[in-house]
Amino acid sequence: MSINCENLDKKFDELVEFSKRSGKIDLSLYTEYDVKRGLRDSSGQGVLTGLTEISDVLAFDVDENGEKYPVDGSLYYQGYNVRDLIHGTDARRFGFEEVIYLLLFGELPTQTQLDEFNEILSYYRELPDTFVRDVVMKATSKNMMNTLQKCVLTLYSYDDNPDDISIPNVLRQSLSLIAKLPLIAVYGYHAYRHYHENENLFIRNPKPELSMAENILQMLHPDGAYTELEAKVLDVALILHADHGGGNNSTFTTHVVSSSGTDTYSAIAASLSSLKGPKHGGANLKVMEMFEDIKANVSDWEDEEELRSYLMKMLDKKAFDNSGLIYGMGHAVYTLSDPRCVILKRYAKKLSVEKQEEREFALYERVERIAGDCIARRRRLLKPVCANVDFYSGFVYAMLGLPRELYTPIFAISRIAGWSAHRIEELVNEGKIIRPAYKYVGHHKEYRSVEEREA
């Protein structure tokens, strides 16, 4: 039977319209039934859905009358301020492995414990025999997040006890995935470049004596070279992205999926699916695209009035992608400042000097300062708007020589430490399956046979 493709397209377009009409809900019903859309209340605060000891996100303090007021943001891992964790490492020492240990076990390691932990990570870093050839390099994807998901799910088949969710086994699986994810991301990128961009293929093994940040750079760069500052800045970026409370989309996904009793590989694949979304893990790419647009349309980067005028056009949906957004500005929790942005900005400035990108850094700094005021004026906001961590992270990754295809995977390489800690926390506390309610707002209907239905 021959198929008329033109007629088939028309029929499909009809189905699309049916789908749109069927799924459309009157938004006023969310107010009528007091539904916390996006699990956020009318003031924008997150709905309390769980308890955690892993990390704390602070943006407000309370005065003597019990009234909240905004303060500079702070982020704590297991009770330790992230700022202090980073300041505690000098230019020759790397802290991400320490932070992984802290998130998983609740306390900072001694030097002996850290050395032993690094040995364990090095042991688990090896991929199964022929895994690179048989899995990573087969059916390569242009999106590295899909590659991570595919490989994580396939590792289930290489595990002798994949469905055991006892804490010893889940910890083993977690450490294995934490150690392997950088290799999968970098090798997946090289395979993509080889098969889709006709580039030479090279696979460089990790070195046990190097930190995770150093290994990422030496495996990724064609000559395996990197500077001390490059490795330090990447290490800082990994620390800053390792966790951010239990309510961010991917970590909440970890809790939801883990609460069902599923295996570790499925739980982490689900978290990766969440992080892949441009509203979550892909924001720094939009920031990079936005700045390319600004540089193309603003003739004098140092002219603040010209910059302000163009940013206002963006807010009025007359420039860039016409979304009305200035990407990298604003956060669901932080108001005065995002501590991750403050720290990363400082390292971005150092790296811009080494890379002779001071002029571009000055543009970022200038836009950050002007954009907050533009948003507050245009939206008539009473609270300030700060830059978030995505504002500078893409710029930093570009200076490190990281390809854009790896921006979100780098986020995943870092955040899997937090996901693993939250998964174990969910399992240790033996919580109920997470099952929020949805209010049905449709209409019950009488069934009619196909002969009785009208077109």
C-alpha positions in Angstrom: 0.0 0.0 0.0 1.4 3.4 -1.0 1.3 6.2 1.5 0.4 9.8 0.5 3.0 11.7 2.5 1.3 15.1 1.9 -2.0 13.7 3.2 -0.2 12.1 6.1 1.3 15.4 7.1 -2.1 17.0 7.0 -3.6 14.3 9.3 -0.7 14.7 11.7 -1.2 18.5 11.8 -4.8 17.8 12.8 -3.7 15.5 15.6 -1.3 18.2 16.8 -4.2 20.6 17.1 -6.3 18.0 18.9 -3.4 17.5 21.3 -3.1 21.2 22.0 -6.8 21.7 22.7 -7.0 18.6 24.8 -4.1 19.6 27.1 -5.0 23.2 27.6 -6.0 24.1 31.1 -7.6 27.4 32.2 -4.8 29.1 34.2 -7.3 30.8 36.5 -8.1 27.4 38.0 -4.6 27.3 39.6 -5.6 30.3 41.7 -9.2 29.0 42.3 -7.9 25.7 43.7 -4.8 27.3 45.3 -2.5 25.0 43.3 1.2 25.7 43.9 2.2 25.7 40.2 5.8 24.6 39.8 5.7 23.8 43.6 6.0 27.5 44.3 3.6 29.7 46.3 2.2 33.0 45.2 5.2 34.9 46.6 7.6 32.7 44.6 8.8 30.7 47.6 9.3 26.9 47.1 6.7 24.6 48.7 8.3 22.6 51.5 8.3 18.9 50.3 11.2 17.4 52.3 14.0 17.6 54.8 17.8 17.4 54.1 21.1 17.9 55.9 23.2 17.9 52.7 23.1 21.5 51.7 21.5 24.8 52.6 20.7 27.8 50.4 20.3 31.1 52.3 19.2 34.4 50.9 17.2 36.0 53.7 17.5 36.7 57.4 14.8 37.5 60.0 14.7 40.6 62.2 13.5 40.8 65.8 9.9 41.2 64.6 10.0 38.0 62.6 10.1 39.8 59.3 12.3 38.5 56.5 14.8 40.7 54.8 17.2 39.9 51.9 20.9 39.4 52.6 23.9 38.3 50.4 23.4 34.7 49.5 25.2 31.9 51.2 25.5 28.2 50.2 26.4 25.5 52.8 27.5 21.9 52.2 26.9 19.7 55.2 27.0 22.9 57.3 30.2 24.3 55.8 30.1 27.6 53.9 31.2 26.9 50.3 33.2 30.1 50.4 35.3 28.7 53.2 35.7 25.4 51.4 37.1 27.1 48.4 39.3 29.5 50.4 40.7 26.5 52.3 42.4 25.3 49.1 45.4 27.2 47.8 46.4 27.5 44.1 48.3 24.1 44.2 45.6 22.1 45.9 42.2 20.9 44.5 39.1 20.7 46.5 36.4 18.9 44.5 37.3 15.4 45.7 37.1 16.8 49.3 33.6 18.1 48.6 32.5 14.8 47.1 33.6 13.1 50.4 31.9 15.8 52.5 28.6 15.6 50.6 28.5 11.8 50.9 29.8 11.3 54.4 28.9 14.5 56.2 32.3 15.7 57.4 35.6 16.9 55.8 38.2 14.1 55.5 41.5 13.9 57.2 44.5 13.8 54.8 44.7 10.0 55.2 41.0 9.6 54.5 41.2 11.9 51.5 44.2 9.9 50.1 42.3 6.6 50.6 39.2 8.1 49.0 41.1 9.3 46.0 42.5 5.8 45.6 39.0 4.4 45.6 37.9 7.0 42.9 40.9 6.1 40.8 40.0 2.4 41.0 36.4 3.0 39.9 37.5 5.4 37.2 38.2 2.6 34.8 35.4 1.8 32.3 34.6 -1.9 31.5 36.7 -3.6 28.8 35.6 -2.5 25.3 32.9 -0.2 26.8 34.4 2.8 24.9 34.3 0.9 21.6 31.0 -0.9 22.1 28.9 1.7 23.8 30.4 5.2 23.8 31.4 5.2 20.1 28.3 3.5 18.8 25.3 5.5 17.7 27.0 8.7 18.8 24.7 11.7 19.7 25.2 15.4 19.0 23.9 16.1 22.5 26.4 14.9 25.1 23.7 14.7 27.7 22.0 11.9 25.7 25.4 10.2 25.6 25.7 10.4 29.4 22.2 8.9 29.8 22.8 6.1 27.4 26.1 5.1 28.9 24.8 5.3 32.5 21.8 3.1 31.7 24.1 0.7 29.8 26.4 0.4 32.8 23.4 -1.3 34.5 24.1 -4.3 32.3 27.8 -4.5 33.4 26.8 -4.6 37.1 26.5 -8.0 38.8 24.1 -6.6 41.3 22.4 -3.6 39.7 19.0 -3.7 41.5 20.3 -4.0 45.1 19.4 -0.7 46.9 21.2 -1.5 50.1 23.4 1.4 51.2 26.7 -0.4 50.7 25.7 -1.3 47.1 24.3 2.1 46.3 27.4 3.8 47.6 29.6 1.5 45.5 27.5 2.3 42.4 27.5 6.0 43.2 31.3 6.2 43.6 31.7 4.3 40.3 29.4 6.7 38.4 31.0 9.8 40.0 34.4 8.5 38.9 33.3 7.4 35.4 31.2 10.3 34.3 34.1 12.6 33.3 35.5 9.9 31.0 32.1 9.2 29.4 31.6 12.9 28.7 35.0 13.6 27.2 35.2 10.3 25.2 31.6 10.9 24.0 32.6 14.3 22.8 35.7 13.0 20.9 33.5 10.3 19.3 30.9 12.9 18.3 33.7 15.1 16.7 35.1 12.1 14.9 31.9 10.8 13.4 30.0 14.0 12.9 32.7 16.6 12.3 35.3 14.3 10.6 38.0 15.2 13.2 40.8 12.9 14.3 39.9 10.6 17.1 42.1 10.4 20.2 41.4 8.8 23.5 43.7 9.7 26.4 43.6 7.7 29.6 43.1 9.4 33.0 46.1 9.6 35.3 45.6 8.4 38.9 47.8 11.1 40.4 45.7 13.9 38.9 42.6 15.6 40.3 39.3 15.3 38.5 39.6 18.8 37.1 43.1 18.1 35.8 42.1 14.8 34.2 39.1 16.4 32.4 41.5 19.0 30.8 44.3 16.6 29.9 41.8 14.1 28.4 40.0 16.9 26.5 42.7 19.1 25.1 44.4 17.7 22.0 47.9 18.2 23.4 46.9 17.2 26.9 48.2 20.5 28.3 46.7 22.9 30.8 47.9 25.7 33.1 47.7 25.6 36.9 45.2 28.3 36.9 43.0 26.6 34.3 42.8 23.4 36.5 42.2 25.5 39.6 39.3 27.4 38.0 37.7 24.2 36.7 38.0 22.7 40.2 36.3 25.7 41.7 33.5 25.5 39.1 33.0 21.8 40.0 32.8 22.6 43.7 30.2 25.4 43.1 27.9 23.2 41.1 28.1 20.1 43.3 24.8 20.7 45.1 22.2 23.3 45.7 19.6 22.1 48.1 17.0 19.4 47.6 14.5 21.4 45.7 16.3 22.1 42.4 14.7 20.2 39.6 17.3 17.5 39.0 17.9 16.8 42.7 14.2 16.7 43.4 14.0 14.3 40.5 16.6 12.2 42.3 14.5 12.1 45.4 11.3 11.3 43.5 12.7 8.5 41.5 14.7 7.1 44.4 11.6 7.0 46.6 10.1 4.5 44.2 12.8 2.0 45.0 14.4 1.9 41.5 18.0 1.2 40.8 20.9 3.7 40.9 21.4 3.8 37.2 17.8 4.6 36.4 17.8 7.3 39.1 20.9 9.0 37.8 19.6 8.8 34.2 16.4 10.5 35.3 18.4 13.3 37.0 20.5 13.7 33.8 17.2 14.0 31.9 16.1 16.9 34.1 19.5 18.6 33.9 19.4 18.5 30.1 16.5 20.8 30.1 17.4 24.4 29.0 15.5 25.8 32.0 17.9 24.0 34.3 21.3 22.9 33.1 21.5 24.7 29.7 21.2 28.3 30.9 24.9 29.2 30.5 24.6 28.4 26.8 21.8 31.0 26.4 24.1 33.5 28.2 26.9 32.9 25.7 24.5 33.3 22.8 23.1 36.5 24.3 26.5 38.0 24.7 27.4 37.1 21.1 24.2 39.0 20.1 25.1 42.0 22.3 28.6 42.2 20.8 27.1 42.1 17.3 24.6 44.8 17.9 26.3 47.2 20.4 29.0 49.2 18.6 30.8 50.5 21.7 31.0 48.0 24.5 32.1 50.7 26.9 29.1 53.0 26.2 26.8 52.3 29.1 23.9 54.2 27.6 24.1 52.1 24.3 24.3 48.9 26.4 21.3 50.0 28.6 19.3 50.8 25.5 19.9 47.4 24.0 19.2 45.6 27.2 15.9 47.5 27.4 15.0 46.3 23.9 15.7 42.7 25.0 13.3 43.2 28.0 10.7 44.6 25.6 11.0 41.5 23.4 12.5 43.5 20.5 16.0 42.0 20.5 18.0 38.8 20.8 15.5 35.9 21.0 12.5 38.1 21.7 11.8 36.3 25.0 11.9 39.4 27.2 14.7 37.8 29.3 18.2 38.8 30.1 19.8 35.4 30.7 22.0 34.8 33.7 20.1 37.5 35.7 17.8 36.6 38.6 17.4 33.6 40.8 14.5 31.8 42.4 16.1 32.2 45.9 19.0 34.7 45.8 18.2 38.4 45.6 21.2 40.5 46.7 23.8 38.1 45.4 24.4 34.5 44.3 27.5 33.3 46.2 28.4 30.9 43.4 28.4 33.8 41.0 30.5 36.0 43.3 33.2 33.4 43.7 33.2 32.3 40.0 33.4 35.9 38.9 36.6 36.4 40.9 38.2 33.4 39.2 36.9 34.5 35.8 38.7 37.8 36.3 42.0 36.0 37.1 41.6 33.7 34.1 40.7 36.6 31.8 44.1 38.2 32.6 45.9 34.9 31.7 43.9 34.5 28.5 44.1 38.3 27.6 40.3 38.5 27.7 40.1 41.5 30.0 38.0 43.5 27.6 35.4 40.8 27.3 35.3 40.3 31.1 34.7 44.1 31.5 31.8 43.8 29.2 30.3 41.0 31.3 30.8 43.0 34.4 29.2 46.1 32.9 26.2 44.2 31.6 25.8 42.5 35.0 25.7 45.9 36.7 23.3 47.6 34.2 21.0 44.6 33.7 19.9 44.3 37.3 18.8 48.0 37.3 17.0 47.6 33.9 15.1 44.6 35.1 14.0 46.2 38.4 12.9 49.3 36.5 11.0 47.6 33.7 9.3 45.0 35.9 8.8 47.5 38.8 10.3 45.1 41.2 10.7 46.0 44.9 13.5 43.5 45.5 16.9 43.6 43.7 17.9 41.3 40.9 21.4 39.6 41.0 23.4 37.7 38.5 23.3 33.9 39.0 26.0 31.3 38.5 25.2 30.8 34.9 26.2 34.4 34.0 29.9 33.8 34.2 30.2 30.0 33.9 29.9 29.9 30.1 32.5 32.6 29.7 34.8 30.7 32.1 34.3 27.4 30.2 35.1 29.1 26.9 38.4 30.5 28.3 39.2 26.9 29.5 38.9 25.7 26.0 35.8 23.6 26.8 33.5 23.1 23.8 29.9 24.1 24.2 28.7 20.6 23.8 30.3 19.9 27.2 28.9 22.8 29.2 25.9 21.0 30.6 27.8 17.6 31.0 30.4 19.5 33.2 27.5 20.6 35.3 26.4 16.9 35.5 29.9 15.7 36.4 29.8 18.1 39.4 26.1 17.6 40.4 26.2 13.8 40.4 28.0 14.2 43.8 25.0 15.9 45.2 22.5 13.6 43.5 24.3 10.6 45.0 24.2 12.1 48.5 20.5 12.9 48.2 19.7 9.4 46.8 21.5 7.8 49.8 19.7 10.3 52.1 16.3 9.3 50.6 17.1 5.5 51.0 18.5 5.8 54.5 15.4 7.5 55.8 13.1 5.0 54.1 10.6 7.6 53.1 7.3 7.0 51.5 7.1 7.1 47.7 6.8 10.8 46.7 3.3 11.2 45.2 1.9 14.7 45.1 -1.8 15.3 44.1 -3.2 16.8 40.9 -6.7 18.2 40.9 -8.9 16.9 38.0 -10.6 19.8 36.2 -11.9 18.0 33.2 -15.5 16.6 32.7 -16.8 13.1 33.0 -18.4 11.9 29.7 -20.8 9.2 28.5 -19.1 6.5 26.4 -20.4 6.2 22.8 -19.6 3.5 20.3 -17.6 4.4 17.3 -20.7 4.4 15.1 -22.4 7.0 17.2 -19.5 9.4 17.3 -19.7 12.5 15.1 -16.7 13.8 13.2 
